[in-house]
Amino acid sequence: MARADVGAYHQTQLTGLIGRVSEAIDGHRAGDLNAFEVDQVIFQYSRAAKELWKFCNLGQVESTARLIREAPPTDWWERGAPRAR
């Protein structure tokens, strides 16, 4: 049960992150975003997806499932944002 809960959460969150990339590519095709802006989105996606993967795959699956049920992390996109220097 715990593994299925974590897997479903991971898929749902990853789908949301991929949606951001899709929107950026659509924006580029429409002429609203340049290649560098899309590249920034892809970079942030990569960082966010890695953080999500670590959350879902490192540690005890039962503990992760409990966190997802009780207090799920809210914004993986923000966790992937480049850090200010």
SVG drawing of the C-alpha trace seen along z (x, -y; Angstrom):
<svg xmlns="http://www.w3.org/2000/svg" viewBox="-3 -37 29 39">
<polyline fill="none" stroke="black" stroke-width="0.4" points="0.0,0.0 2.7,-2.5 4.7,-1.9 1.5,-2.4 0.7,-5.6 4.2,-7.0 4.2,-5.9 0.8,-7.6 2.0,-10.8 5.3,-10.8 3.4,-10.3 0.9,-13.1 3.6,-15.6 5.8,-14.7 2.9,-15.2 2.5,-18.7 6.2,-19.5 6.1,-18.2 3.1,-20.4 5.3,-23.5 7.8,-22.4 4.9,-21.8 3.6,-25.3 7.0,-26.8 7.5,-24.9 4.0,-26.0 5.0,-29.6 8.1,-29.3 6.2,-28.0 3.7,-30.9 6.6,-33.4 5.9,-34.4 9.2,-32.9 12.7,-32.9 15.0,-29.8 16.8,-31.0 13.5,-31.4 12.5,-27.9 15.9,-26.6 15.5,-28.2 12.2,-26.4 13.8,-23.1 16.6,-23.7 14.2,-24.3 12.2,-21.2 15.3,-19.1 16.1,-20.4 12.5,-20.0 12.2,-16.5 15.4,-15.4 14.2,-16.8 10.9,-15.0 12.7,-11.7 14.9,-12.0 11.8,-12.5 10.0,-9.6 12.9,-7.1 15.3,-7.8 14.4,-6.7 11.7,-4.3 8.7,-4.0 6.3,-3.8 7.6,-7.1 7.3,-8.8 3.8,-7.5 2.8,-8.8 4.3,-12.3 2.3,-12.3 -0.9,-11.5 -0.4,-13.8 1.5,-16.8 2.5,-16.5 5.3,-18.8 3.5,-21.6 5.6,-23.0 8.3,-21.0 8.6,-23.7 9.8,-26.2 12.2,-23.6 13.8,-23.4 14.2,-27.2 17.8,-28.3 19.2,-29.7 20.0,-33.4 23.7,-34.1"/>
</svg>
